[in-house]
């Protein structure tokens, strides 16, 4: 009887060690559902090109798999990132000067952040504008309108070719100005 209990106890010990290891191995198994894939070393990924064929994506750059790839690869990083005419400060100024704080939002005392995703295509045009984090429909529409009317950017370049690059930006709608504001912030106009 004692021998039987000790053998039974050994099986419990083995099970206590074996099952957590099995669960760990299963949980660490790679998944193909990653939203962002990194391409490194000599590994290359096939993506559809504009002619419906396949092309190889360049090494050591990050593809944005959350964006549509039907017009070729969309990158999050490339050798030479797209540039707004005049640079980052000019971009922030453009957005501040071209987005209007909706009157309804001011009246309702609505503040908040809108996160907008867009792609600068190989021609330098902003395309595929979408709202990632929403506020009021009017705030969202103002952000989309301003981005769609932006001037052309200097396109991103990878291996000497112009490529599509995605951007996520945050636009803050603030009812009153605070100290140390930077980035893109929208204040109500002072019309009376």
Buried (B, 14 or more C-beta within 10 A) or exposed (E): EEEEEEEEEEEEEEEEEEEEEEEEEEEEEEEEEEEEBEBEEEEEBEBBBEEEEEBEBBEEBBBBBEBEBEBBBBBBBBBBBBBBEEEEEEBBBBBBEBBBBBEEBBEEEBBBBBBBBBBBBBEBBBBBBBBEBEBBEBBBBBBBEBBEEBEBBBBBBBEEEBBBBBBBBBBBBBEEEEEEEEEBBBBBEEEE
